[in-house]
């Protein structure tokens, strides 16, 4: 089964908790703190495996969860880092953030990899907080939560040449004639429901990859038929070989067929419309072929046209040699613009506050990534940890902002699902 799109929830591992511990030995009075830090939580990584051709292995893994880092221990023993989860994907897989629609990574080459969800760092043990003024801190940190992300994995097949055109124009027959691929061939529309790849080997031993892509119809760029399914795979190819039933055996006009497909390509993507195109005039062994070919050449005198019969193999060799020759001239293109990548988007401005304060039902509600992370990493069972949490909030300007907004001592303040009483 060919699966080319999968959505997943990724839960990276939480960092291990830091340890609050003191050195206790018979002849070592006041041994000092010796609590170790926790280990790092596991990352979730996507990596290209050249041997894969579909995302079917991910279809039944809707949630991927990495392990938590090991907690720190006494005697300054650091917790062990958790192992990363490595998800294998075929070349040509794009990883999107499903919430923003931005591209996390476009994985093309073998062993390409990206960390899609980062594991949390380990919480620091009390040894890490020892200072000259406070040589024996009685608190430590909890581990940082791992990232939680919703992603979409989308496969766009990697091929040098893509066969495009209306249904039943002979694309699958052509692929089976020039390679060892065995696509399904039948006398009805949309026989090809997913891309088929074949390796074409010429007499001089040169090779290239040819893709038979699902047929298109009018409205394909808006999702009619198999439209977008075809178009997203075509965007990865370097050359478009536009196969036309020049004999009109389906009762359609070859010129109108060509114009419909070109219109859909232009509407879908400018970069796809600008790809190098070769016209493959198929079914030269049928009546009406020559007449229609003359009309087509008159209408489009500048097009590169090859007359072939995929069924009888007539004209195939010159076509294949020409396609391989021009592949050396056509460079690989980046199919995504810089502003489509997550890494190119600036989420925060330098002077932007890292939190928001609103009042809901008489309660002051604090929200913000940094505040929530600090809250989750604070061990509220230790008095010194609570005092440090308060100092951190004050240092972020939250006390001043609450006072400016009219908060009074005794008012309730909420962070996540927890409510506190505010004191100046």
Backbone torsions as a table, in degrees:
resi	resn	phi	psi	omega
1	UNK	NA	132.4	179.9
2	UNK	-93.9	114.9	177.4
3	UNK	-115.8	124.1	-177.3
4	UNK	-120.1	7.9	177.4
5	UNK	-151.4	128.6	-178.5
6	UNK	-142.6	138.8	173.8
7	UNK	-109.3	141.1	-175.5
8	UNK	-142.2	155.1	170.5
9	UNK	-105.9	127.2	179.7
10	UNK	-109.7	129.3	177.5
11	UNK	-124.1	101.9	179.8
12	UNK	-72.9	159.6	-175.1
13	UNK	-72.7	143.6	174.5
14	UNK	-74.5	145.8	175.7
15	UNK	-68.8	151.1	177.3
16	UNK	-68.6	152.4	-179.2
17	UNK	-76.5	144.4	172.8
18	UNK	-73.8	161.5	-175.4
19	UNK	-111.3	137.1	172.1
20	UNK	-100.3	110.0	-174.1
21	UNK	-151.1	153.9	177.5
22	UNK	-129.3	144.6	179.9
23	UNK	-69.6	125.1	-179.5
24	UNK	-129.6	105.7	176.2
25	UNK	-134.3	151.5	-170.6
26	UNK	-56.5	-44.1	-174.9
27	UNK	-108.0	20.8	178.0
28	UNK	-124.3	83.6	179.2
29	UNK	-69.3	144.8	177.3
30	UNK	54.0	53.2	-174.8
31	UNK	-64.4	-19.0	177.7
32	UNK	88.2	175.1	-177.2
33	UNK	-72.4	144.0	175.1
34	UNK	-144.4	32.5	178.5
35	UNK	-80.0	126.4	-179.3
36	UNK	-84.6	161.2	179.1
37	UNK	-84.6	157.3	179.0
38	UNK	-78.6	160.8	178.1
39	UNK	-81.7	162.7	-178.5
40	UNK	-75.4	143.4	175.6
41	UNK	-73.1	158.3	-177.3
42	UNK	-71.5	138.4	172.8
43	UNK	-82.0	162.2	170.6
44	UNK	-114.5	118.2	-170.0
45	UNK	-118.3	138.0	170.3
46	UNK	-102.3	133.6	-178.7
47	UNK	-137.2	140.9	-178.9
48	UNK	-77.2	132.5	172.1
49	UNK	-117.7	114.1	-175.1
50	UNK	-58.9	-24.1	-176.6
51	UNK	-81.0	-8.1	-178.4
52	UNK	-93.4	148.6	179.3
53	UNK	-130.6	-0.5	-177.4
54	UNK	-151.0	163.3	179.4
55	UNK	-97.7	19.4	-174.3
56	UNK	-60.9	-30.4	-179.7
57	UNK	-64.7	-22.6	-178.3
58	UNK	-93.0	-12.6	-174.2
59	UNK	-59.3	-32.5	-175.1
60	UNK	-102.8	13.0	176.6
61	UNK	-120.1	80.0	-176.1
62	UNK	-73.6	-27.0	179.1
63	UNK	-127.7	128.1	175.1
64	UNK	-116.2	122.5	-174.9
65	UNK	-126.0	126.5	179.2
66	UNK	-90.0	160.7	-177.2
67	UNK	-79.1	158.0	176.9
68	UNK	-78.6	147.2	173.8
69	UNK	-67.3	155.6	180.0
70	UNK	-74.3	144.5	178.7
71	UNK	-69.3	150.1	174.0
72	UNK	-69.3	162.7	-179.1
73	UNK	-133.7	171.5	175.9
74	UNK	-63.8	174.0	-176.4
75	UNK	60.8	30.9	178.1
76	UNK	56.7	34.3	179.5
77	UNK	-87.8	115.6	180.0
78	UNK	-77.5	143.0	178.0
79	UNK	-69.8	152.9	-179.5
80	UNK	-75.6	139.1	174.8
81	UNK	-68.3	142.2	177.6
82	UNK	-75.7	153.4	177.8
83	UNK	-73.6	144.2	176.2
84	UNK	-75.3	152.4	170.9
85	UNK	-97.0	122.6	-179.4
86	UNK	-108.1	118.5	-179.1
87	UNK	-101.8	120.3	-178.6
88	UNK	-84.5	133.3	178.8
89	UNK	-134.1	156.4	178.5
90	UNK	-74.2	157.1	175.6
91	UNK	-61.5	142.0	-177.1
92	UNK	96.8	9.9	-178.9
93	UNK	-89.8	130.7	175.5
94	UNK	-106.8	133.0	177.9
95	UNK	-105.3	120.0	179.0
96	UNK	-109.0	150.4	164.4
97	UNK	-79.0	118.5	-173.0
98	UNK	-70.9	-20.0	179.6
99	UNK	-81.7	-40.4	-176.3
100	UNK	-100.3	-20.4	-176.0
101	UNK	78.8	3.2	-179.5
102	UNK	-81.5	154.1	-178.7
103	UNK	-83.3	120.6	174.2
104	UNK	-77.8	-45.2	178.6
105	UNK	-162.7	149.4	173.5
106	UNK	-114.1	106.4	-172.0
107	UNK	-97.7	115.3	-172.4
108	UNK	-116.6	-48.2	-172.0
109	UNK	-94.4	155.3	179.7
110	UNK	-56.3	132.9	178.8
111	UNK	76.7	1.4	170.7
112	UNK	-57.9	140.8	-179.5
113	UNK	-147.2	158.0	176.8
114	UNK	-148.2	142.4	173.3
115	UNK	-85.8	110.4	-177.1
116	UNK	-87.0	-28.2	177.4
117	UNK	-141.3	121.4	-175.6
118	UNK	-88.0	135.7	174.4
119	UNK	-71.6	152.2	-179.1
120	UNK	-73.6	150.6	176.0
121	UNK	-75.0	156.7	178.8
122	UNK	-71.1	144.4	175.5
123	UNK	-68.1	146.3	-178.6
124	UNK	-80.3	138.2	175.4
125	UNK	-76.4	169.8	-174.7
126	UNK	-66.3	-19.2	175.5
127	UNK	-59.7	-36.7	-176.2
128	UNK	-69.0	-18.7	-177.6
129	UNK	-99.2	2.1	-179.5
130	UNK	-68.8	130.9	176.6
131	UNK	-131.4	173.9	178.9
132	UNK	-63.4	-39.2	180.0
133	UNK	-76.1	-29.9	-177.7
134	UNK	-130.2	78.6	-173.9
135	UNK	-72.9	-15.3	-176.1
136	UNK	-132.3	68.6	179.9
137	UNK	-64.2	140.8	-177.9
138	UNK	-108.0	40.2	178.2
139	UNK	-151.6	161.3	176.2
140	UNK	-145.7	175.0	-178.3
141	UNK	-100.7	151.8	166.1
142	UNK	-82.0	162.2	-179.9
143	UNK	-68.4	150.5	177.9
144	UNK	-72.9	137.0	177.3
145	UNK	-63.2	146.5	175.1
146	UNK	-78.4	160.0	178.3
147	UNK	-67.2	143.1	171.9
148	UNK	-117.6	120.5	-176.9
149	UNK	-136.1	147.9	172.5
150	UNK	-106.6	121.7	-175.6
151	UNK	-124.2	158.6	173.1
152	UNK	-121.4	127.1	176.1
153	UNK	-102.2	125.6	-177.8
154	UNK	-128.6	124.7	-179.3
155	UNK	-96.6	125.2	171.1
156	UNK	-117.0	113.8	-170.5
157	UNK	-60.7	143.3	178.7
158	UNK	-90.9	116.5	177.5
159	UNK	-147.0	151.3	178.4
160	UNK	-77.4	-42.1	-177.6
161	UNK	-127.5	132.4	177.8
162	UNK	-111.1	128.5	176.6
163	UNK	-85.9	117.8	-178.5
164	UNK	-120.7	162.6	178.7
165	UNK	148.1	177.1	178.8
166	UNK	-64.7	162.5	175.0
167	UNK	-62.0	147.2	173.2
168	UNK	62.2	34.6	175.7
169	UNK	-99.2	-3.5	175.9
170	UNK	107.5	16.8	-179.2
171	UNK	-64.0	-47.6	-178.7
172	UNK	-66.1	-38.2	177.5
173	UNK	-63.5	-41.0	178.8
174	UNK	-62.8	-45.0	179.9
175	UNK	-61.1	-44.3	-178.7
176	UNK	-68.0	-25.0	-178.4
177	UNK	-78.8	-27.0	-173.9
178	UNK	-110.3	-2.3	-179.9
179	UNK	-144.5	179.4	179.0
180	UNK	-90.0	6.2	178.4
181	UNK	-67.2	149.5	-179.7
182	UNK	-124.4	67.7	178.8
183	UNK	-68.3	156.2	178.1
184	UNK	-71.1	130.2	-179.6
185	UNK	-125.1	125.0	-179.7
186	UNK	-152.9	164.7	-175.7
187	UNK	-90.0	50.0	173.5
188	UNK	-149.1	157.0	-175.9
189	UNK	-68.8	152.5	178.2
190	UNK	59.4	38.4	171.3
191	UNK	-62.6	-40.6	178.8
192	UNK	-86.0	111.5	-178.8
193	UNK	-101.3	-12.4	179.2
194	UNK	-149.3	158.3	-177.2
195	UNK	-62.4	142.3	173.5
196	UNK	-118.6	134.8	-178.7
197	UNK	-111.0	145.0	175.0
198	UNK	-144.2	146.5	177.6
199	UNK	-96.7	121.6	179.4
200	UNK	-95.3	125.3	178.2
201	UNK	-114.9	121.7	-178.9
202	UNK	-85.2	171.9	-179.6
203	UNK	-64.2	-27.9	178.8
204	UNK	-88.4	12.2	175.0
205	UNK	77.4	1.0	174.5
206	UNK	-72.2	150.5	-177.0
207	UNK	-132.6	161.2	167.9
208	UNK	-157.3	162.4	-177.7
209	UNK	-100.1	128.5	-178.6
210	UNK	-113.6	135.1	-179.1
211	UNK	-118.2	128.7	172.4
212	UNK	-93.1	110.9	-174.3
213	UNK	-100.7	149.6	-178.4
214	UNK	-53.0	142.6	-177.3
215	UNK	-64.6	155.2	-179.1
216	UNK	-112.4	159.5	172.2
217	UNK	-138.7	174.8	179.3
218	UNK	-63.8	134.1	-176.8
219	UNK	92.5	7.1	-177.0
220	UNK	-60.2	-38.0	-177.7
221	UNK	-65.9	-15.3	176.9
222	UNK	-103.4	8.6	175.0
223	UNK	98.0	5.2	179.5
224	UNK	-70.3	140.2	-178.8
225	UNK	64.3	-130.0	177.0
226	UNK	-105.0	24.7	-170.3
227	UNK	-49.7	-66.6	-175.7
228	UNK	-66.8	-27.7	176.3
229	UNK	-61.7	-40.8	176.0
230	UNK	-69.6	-50.1	-169.6
231	UNK	-63.3	-37.9	-178.8
232	UNK	-67.1	-31.8	177.5
233	UNK	-75.9	-34.9	179.4
234	UNK	-64.3	-28.9	-176.9
235	UNK	-64.6	-21.8	-178.0
236	UNK	-86.3	-18.2	-177.4
237	UNK	-75.9	159.7	-179.1
238	UNK	-94.2	-29.9	179.8
239	UNK	-133.2	140.2	174.2
240	UNK	-102.3	120.4	174.1
241	UNK	-101.0	104.7	-173.1
242	UNK	-86.9	105.6	-177.5
243	UNK	-86.4	126.7	-178.5
244	UNK	-125.6	135.2	172.5
245	UNK	-77.4	86.7	-173.4
246	UNK	-70.7	-15.8	177.9
247	UNK	-84.6	-11.4	179.2
248	UNK	64.8	36.7	-175.9
249	UNK	-67.5	-18.8	178.8
250	UNK	-89.4	2.9	-178.5
251	UNK	82.5	11.8	179.4
252	UNK	-103.8	159.2	177.3
253	UNK	-86.7	122.2	-178.2
254	UNK	-57.0	-37.8	-179.6
255	UNK	-66.3	-42.9	179.2
256	UNK	-66.3	-39.2	176.7
257	UNK	-56.8	-47.5	-178.8
258	UNK	-62.3	-43.9	-177.6
259	UNK	-65.9	-35.4	177.9
260	UNK	-64.1	-46.7	-178.4
261	UNK	-65.3	-43.1	178.9
262	UNK	-61.0	-40.1	179.2
263	UNK	-62.0	-43.2	179.9
264	UNK	-65.5	-39.0	179.5
265	UNK	-64.7	-44.7	-179.7
266	UNK	-63.5	-41.1	-179.3
267	UNK	-68.5	-29.6	-177.2
268	UNK	-77.2	-45.2	-173.1
269	UNK	-162.1	131.7	176.7
270	UNK	-65.3	-40.6	-178.0
271	UNK	-66.1	-36.1	177.8
272	UNK	-68.0	-38.4	-179.2
273	UNK	-66.9	-25.3	-177.3
274	UNK	-89.3	-2.1	-179.9
275	UNK	-65.3	152.0	177.6
276	UNK	-61.7	133.7	-175.3
277	UNK	-125.5	139.1	174.2
278	UNK	-125.0	133.5	178.6
279	UNK	-90.1	123.7	177.3
280	UNK	-107.2	102.9	-179.5
281	UNK	-84.8	101.0	-174.2
282	UNK	-90.8	162.6	176.0
283	UNK	70.8	45.3	179.4
284	UNK	-71.1	-9.1	179.3
285	UNK	-89.6	4.6	-175.5
286	UNK	-107.2	155.7	175.3
287	UNK	-60.9	157.0	178.6
288	UNK	73.2	-4.6	-177.4
289	UNK	-63.4	-52.6	-174.7
290	UNK	-62.3	-40.5	-179.9
291	UNK	-62.4	-47.2	-179.9
292	UNK	-67.5	-36.1	179.6
293	UNK	-64.3	-40.4	178.4
294	UNK	-63.8	-41.5	177.9
295	UNK	-62.5	-41.5	-178.4
296	UNK	-65.2	-45.2	-179.6
297	UNK	-64.1	-34.0	177.9
298	UNK	-68.1	-37.6	179.9
299	UNK	-74.1	-38.1	-178.0
300	UNK	-128.1	76.6	-175.1
301	UNK	-69.3	-20.7	-175.9
302	UNK	-94.1	-0.4	-177.2
303	UNK	-78.6	145.6	174.8
304	UNK	-83.5	111.1	-172.1
305	UNK	-120.7	133.9	175.9
306	UNK	-123.3	123.6	178.1
307	UNK	-87.8	124.4	-178.0
308	UNK	-141.0	168.7	165.4
309	UNK	-130.2	109.3	179.8
310	UNK	-64.0	-26.6	-177.4
311	UNK	-77.3	-44.9	-177.4
312	UNK	-97.1	-3.6	178.6
313	UNK	72.5	11.0	178.7
314	UNK	-68.1	131.0	175.7
315	UNK	77.7	5.5	-176.1
316	UNK	-71.4	-41.4	-174.4
317	UNK	-61.1	-49.1	177.6
318	UNK	-59.2	-37.8	178.7
319	UNK	-62.5	-48.5	-176.6
320	UNK	-66.0	-40.9	178.6
321	UNK	-63.0	-42.0	-179.7
322	UNK	-64.4	-44.5	179.4
323	UNK	-59.9	-43.7	-179.9
324	UNK	-66.6	-36.8	179.6
325	UNK	-63.9	-45.1	-176.3
326	UNK	-77.2	-15.5	174.4
327	UNK	-61.1	-31.4	178.2
328	UNK	-67.7	-21.2	-179.4
329	UNK	-92.0	-22.4	-174.9
330	UNK	-95.1	119.5	-179.5
331	UNK	-84.6	154.2	174.6
332	UNK	-68.5	137.7	-178.5
333	UNK	-111.3	148.6	173.3
334	UNK	-79.6	123.2	-173.8
335	UNK	-86.1	-8.1	178.1
336	UNK	-116.7	140.6	175.9
337	UNK	-80.3	159.9	-177.3
338	UNK	-58.2	-37.0	-177.0
339	UNK	-76.5	-0.3	174.9
340	UNK	-91.6	-10.1	-178.5
341	UNK	-90.0	138.5	178.8
342	UNK	-58.5	-39.1	-176.0
343	UNK	-66.7	-18.7	-177.8
344	UNK	-91.6	-5.9	-177.3
345	UNK	-96.0	130.9	178.2
346	UNK	-91.6	116.3	-176.5
347	UNK	-86.1	-28.6	-176.1
348	UNK	-128.7	142.6	171.6
349	UNK	-96.4	156.7	-171.0
350	UNK	-58.3	-40.3	-174.7
351	UNK	-96.0	7.7	-179.7
352	UNK	-76.7	135.0	178.3
353	UNK	-66.5	138.0	-179.7
354	UNK	-83.8	22.3	-178.9
355	UNK	-157.7	164.0	173.0
356	UNK	-129.4	149.8	177.3
357	UNK	-128.0	122.7	176.9
358	UNK	-130.6	162.6	177.7
359	UNK	-114.6	119.6	-177.8
360	UNK	-128.7	118.9	180.0
361	UNK	54.3	40.6	176.7
362	UNK	80.9	3.2	-179.2
363	UNK	-114.9	133.6	176.9
364	UNK	-80.2	121.5	-175.4
365	UNK	-107.6	120.7	179.0
366	UNK	-100.8	127.7	177.8
367	UNK	-132.4	147.0	179.3
368	UNK	157.7	142.2	-176.1
369	UNK	-59.9	-44.0	-177.1
370	UNK	-67.8	-41.9	179.3
371	UNK	-62.6	-46.0	-177.2
372	UNK	-67.1	-36.6	177.4
373	UNK	-66.1	-43.8	177.9
374	UNK	-60.1	-40.8	179.6
375	UNK	-63.0	-46.0	-177.7
376	UNK	-67.5	-23.0	-177.4
377	UNK	-96.2	1.8	-179.2
378	UNK	-94.6	131.0	177.6
379	UNK	-91.0	98.4	-172.3
380	UNK	-75.7	-2.5	175.4
381	UNK	-83.6	-5.0	179.8
382	UNK	-113.7	124.0	-174.9
383	UNK	-58.3	-43.4	-178.4
384	UNK	-65.4	-32.8	177.6
385	UNK	-66.3	-37.8	178.4
386	UNK	-66.1	-42.5	178.3
387	UNK	-62.8	-40.5	178.4
388	UNK	-63.9	-39.7	178.0
389	UNK	-59.3	-43.9	178.7
390	UNK	-63.9	-40.1	179.3
391	UNK	-65.0	-39.2	179.6
392	UNK	-63.5	-43.2	179.5
393	UNK	-63.8	-40.1	179.0
394	UNK	-64.9	-40.0	179.5
395	UNK	-65.3	-26.1	177.8
396	UNK	-82.7	-2.9	177.3
397	UNK	86.4	13.2	-176.1
398	UNK	-71.1	-39.0	178.6
399	UNK	-60.7	-46.1	-179.3
400	UNK	-63.6	-39.4	-178.6
401	UNK	-68.7	-39.4	177.1
402	UNK	-62.5	-41.4	179.8
403	UNK	-65.6	-40.5	179.5
404	UNK	-63.2	-35.4	-179.1
405	UNK	-79.0	-6.1	176.5
406	UNK	102.6	13.1	178.1
407	UNK	-69.7	145.2	180.0
408	UNK	-122.4	152.7	177.2
409	UNK	-53.9	133.7	-177.9
410	UNK	100.2	-14.3	175.9
411	UNK	-66.3	152.7	179.6
412	UNK	-91.2	137.6	179.7
413	UNK	-123.3	132.5	-177.1
414	UNK	-113.7	131.8	170.1
415	UNK	-125.7	122.0	-173.7
416	UNK	55.6	-123.9	-177.8
417	UNK	-100.5	11.7	-174.9
418	UNK	-111.7	141.1	-178.1
419	UNK	-119.1	132.3	-179.8
420	UNK	-121.4	165.1	173.6
421	UNK	-99.8	127.2	-176.6
422	UNK	-83.0	132.9	176.1
423	UNK	-129.2	140.5	178.7
424	UNK	-72.1	NA	NA
